[in-house]
Amino acid sequence: MAEYYVPAGDSETEFTEKRSRFIGRVWRVESEEEAREKIAQTKARHHDARHNCWCYLLREGNVTRYSDDGEPQGTAGQPMLEVFRREGVENVCCVVTRYFGGVLLGTGGLLRAYTRSAKDALAAAGIAVVRQWARTAVECPYPFLERVKGEVAAAQGILGEIEYGAQVRIPALLPVEQWPAYAARITELTGGKVAAEHLGETFQPAPLP
């Protein structure tokens, strides 16, 4: 299955531009119904705001929707959507709430502010890659810990929660195509004393390192 990118988590960010407050939120969603629910919840929470502009982009069916919610056409929802398109992020919903501060920003100022809010919210959420991973683990003496971690990074892998006992156990998700070379490197760097374990495969999101 082809890999794709999604938000790693939910986020909320805020900044003020010429006394207007911009509150950006990002969620990972799996359906149009879920995206609409997030938008409705935000509108209810910020019913006193001047604008609740939104967009969402879903992988299934290549669904994209956006709304300027009363801002001049093309200054809010579409620029927000472009932030996620440029990053290749899908299954995402974003709402930017604006509390008007009494100073007009102009179309250029609005476009920059809504773009910034979407960017800030995505940066706070982080990006995860959804793909086929090999689940692996290495149990080794403590002197090999940093070297194994280096091999995980070199293989574009994602470290799991390291377990410390009589020896150290280092779980990791690796791109499946990286597994054979990684296993060989572990055997090589430990002089054949340690073998990496292959615990199966999984198709799931994992945060980009």
C-alpha positions as CSV (number, residue, x, y, z in Angstrom):
1,M,0.0,0.0,0.0
2,A,1.2,3.5,-0.8
3,E,2.4,5.7,2.0
4,Y,0.7,9.0,2.8
5,Y,0.9,11.7,5.5
6,V,-1.6,12.8,8.2
7,P,-1.4,15.0,11.3
8,A,0.4,13.2,14.1
9,G,-2.1,14.6,16.7
10,D,-4.5,17.3,17.5
11,S,-3.4,20.9,18.2
12,E,-4.4,24.4,19.1
13,T,-2.4,27.5,18.5
14,E,-3.0,31.2,18.8
15,F,-1.5,34.6,17.8
16,T,-2.7,38.2,17.6
17,E,-2.5,40.3,14.5
18,K,-3.5,44.0,14.8
19,R,-5.7,43.2,17.8
20,S,-7.5,40.3,16.0
21,R,-7.1,36.9,17.7
22,F,-6.5,33.9,15.4
23,I,-7.0,30.5,17.0
24,G,-6.0,27.6,14.8
25,R,-6.9,24.0,15.4
26,V,-6.0,20.8,13.5
27,W,-7.4,17.3,13.9
28,R,-6.8,14.0,12.1
29,V,-10.1,12.8,10.7
30,E,-11.2,9.7,8.8
31,S,-14.5,10.8,7.3
32,E,-16.5,13.9,6.2
33,E,-18.9,13.3,9.0
34,E,-16.1,13.5,11.6
35,A,-14.7,16.7,10.0
36,R,-18.1,18.3,10.0
37,E,-18.5,17.4,13.7
38,K,-15.2,19.1,14.6
39,I,-16.3,22.2,12.7
40,A,-19.7,22.3,14.4
41,Q,-18.1,21.8,17.9
42,T,-15.7,24.7,17.3
43,K,-18.5,27.0,16.0
44,A,-20.5,26.2,19.2
45,R,-17.5,26.8,21.4
46,H,-16.7,30.1,19.7
47,H,-20.2,31.2,18.8
48,D,-19.2,34.8,19.8
49,A,-16.3,35.0,17.2
50,R,-16.6,37.0,14.1
51,H,-15.4,34.1,11.9
52,N,-14.8,30.4,12.1
53,C,-13.1,29.5,8.8
54,W,-12.4,25.9,8.0
55,C,-11.1,23.3,5.5
56,Y,-10.7,19.6,5.3
57,L,-9.0,17.2,3.0
58,L,-9.8,13.5,2.9
59,R,-7.8,10.8,1.2
60,E,-10.8,8.5,0.4
61,G,-12.6,10.0,-2.6
62,N,-10.2,12.9,-2.7
63,V,-12.7,15.1,-0.9
64,T,-11.7,18.7,-0.2
65,R,-14.0,21.4,1.3
66,Y,-13.4,24.9,2.7
67,S,-15.3,28.0,3.9
68,D,-14.3,31.6,4.3
69,D,-17.2,32.0,6.7
70,G,-17.8,35.7,5.8
71,E,-14.3,36.7,5.1
72,P,-13.6,38.1,1.6
73,Q,-13.6,35.3,-0.9
74,G,-10.3,33.5,-1.2
75,T,-8.7,35.0,1.9
76,A,-9.2,32.2,4.4
77,G,-10.5,28.7,3.7
78,Q,-8.6,28.1,0.4
79,P,-5.2,29.5,1.7
80,M,-5.6,27.2,4.7
81,L,-6.3,24.2,2.5
82,E,-3.2,25.0,0.4
83,V,-1.0,24.7,3.6
84,F,-2.0,21.0,3.8
85,R,-1.8,20.4,0.1
86,R,1.8,21.7,0.0
87,E,2.8,19.4,2.8
88,G,1.0,16.4,1.3
89,V,-1.1,16.0,4.5
90,E,-4.4,14.3,4.1
91,N,-7.3,13.2,6.5
92,V,-7.0,16.6,8.1
93,C,-9.5,19.1,9.4
94,C,-8.5,22.7,10.3
95,V,-10.6,25.5,11.8
96,V,-9.2,29.0,12.3
97,T,-11.3,31.2,14.6
98,R,-11.0,35.0,14.4
99,Y,-12.0,37.4,17.0
100,F,-12.1,40.7,15.2
101,G,-10.0,43.4,16.9
102,G,-11.4,46.4,15.2
103,V,-8.6,46.9,12.7
104,L,-9.1,45.9,9.0
105,L,-6.2,43.7,7.7
106,G,-7.0,43.9,4.0
107,T,-7.1,40.9,1.7
108,G,-3.3,40.4,1.8
109,G,-3.2,40.6,5.5
110,L,-6.1,38.2,5.9
111,L,-4.5,35.7,3.5
112,R,-1.2,35.8,5.4
113,A,-2.9,35.5,8.8
114,Y,-5.0,32.5,7.9
115,T,-2.1,30.8,6.2
116,R,0.1,31.4,9.3
117,S,-2.6,30.1,11.6
118,A,-3.0,26.8,9.6
119,K,0.8,26.4,9.4
120,D,1.3,27.0,13.1
121,A,-1.5,24.5,14.0
122,L,0.0,21.9,11.7
123,A,3.5,22.4,13.1
124,A,2.1,22.0,16.6
125,A,0.3,18.8,15.6
126,G,3.2,17.3,13.8
127,I,3.1,15.1,10.7
128,A,2.9,11.3,10.7
129,V,3.6,8.9,7.8
130,V,1.1,6.1,7.3
131,R,2.8,3.1,5.7
132,Q,3.8,-0.6,6.0
133,W,6.2,-1.0,8.9
134,A,8.3,-3.9,10.2
135,R,7.9,-4.2,14.0
136,T,11.4,-5.0,15.4
137,A,13.2,-5.3,18.6
138,V,16.9,-5.6,19.7
139,E,17.9,-6.9,23.1
140,C,21.5,-6.1,23.8
141,P,24.1,-5.1,26.5
142,Y,24.0,-1.4,27.4
143,P,27.3,-0.5,25.6
144,F,25.4,-1.1,22.3
145,L,22.4,1.1,23.0
146,E,23.6,4.3,21.3
147,R,24.9,2.3,18.3
148,V,21.6,0.5,17.8
149,K,19.7,3.8,18.1
150,G,22.0,5.2,15.4
151,E,21.1,2.2,13.2
152,V,17.4,2.8,13.7
153,A,17.9,6.4,12.6
154,A,20.0,5.4,9.6
155,A,17.2,3.0,8.5
156,Q,14.6,5.9,8.8
157,G,13.0,4.0,11.7
158,I,10.9,5.2,14.6
159,L,12.1,4.3,18.1
160,G,9.7,2.8,20.5
161,E,9.8,2.9,24.3
162,I,13.1,1.5,25.4
163,E,13.0,-1.1,28.3
164,Y,15.9,-1.1,30.8
165,G,16.6,-4.4,32.6
166,A,19.6,-6.7,32.9
167,Q,19.9,-5.8,29.2
168,V,18.3,-3.0,27.2
169,R,15.5,-3.8,24.8
170,I,15.1,-1.4,21.9
171,P,11.8,-1.7,19.9
172,A,11.5,0.2,16.6
173,L,9.3,0.5,13.6
174,L,11.2,0.3,10.3
175,P,10.2,0.7,6.7
176,V,9.7,-2.8,5.6
177,E,12.3,-2.5,2.8
178,Q,14.9,-1.4,5.4
179,W,14.6,-4.5,7.6
180,P,17.1,-6.9,5.8
181,A,19.9,-4.3,5.9
182,Y,19.1,-3.3,9.5
183,A,19.2,-6.9,10.7
184,A,22.5,-7.4,9.0
185,R,24.0,-4.3,10.5
186,I,22.9,-5.3,14.0
187,T,24.6,-8.6,13.6
188,E,27.7,-6.9,12.3
189,L,28.1,-4.2,14.9
190,T,27.7,-6.8,17.8
191,G,30.0,-9.3,16.3
192,G,27.2,-11.8,15.9
193,K,26.3,-11.7,19.6
194,V,22.9,-10.1,19.0
195,A,20.2,-10.6,16.4
196,A,17.4,-8.2,15.7
197,E,13.9,-9.7,16.1
198,H,11.2,-9.3,13.4
199,L,7.9,-9.2,15.3
200,G,5.6,-8.8,12.3
201,E,4.3,-6.0,10.1
202,T,1.7,-3.3,10.5
203,F,0.1,-0.6,8.4
204,Q,-0.2,2.5,10.6
205,P,0.8,6.1,11.2
206,A,4.0,6.9,12.9
207,P,5.4,10.4,13.6
208,L,8.2,11.6,11.3
209,P,11.5,11.6,13.1
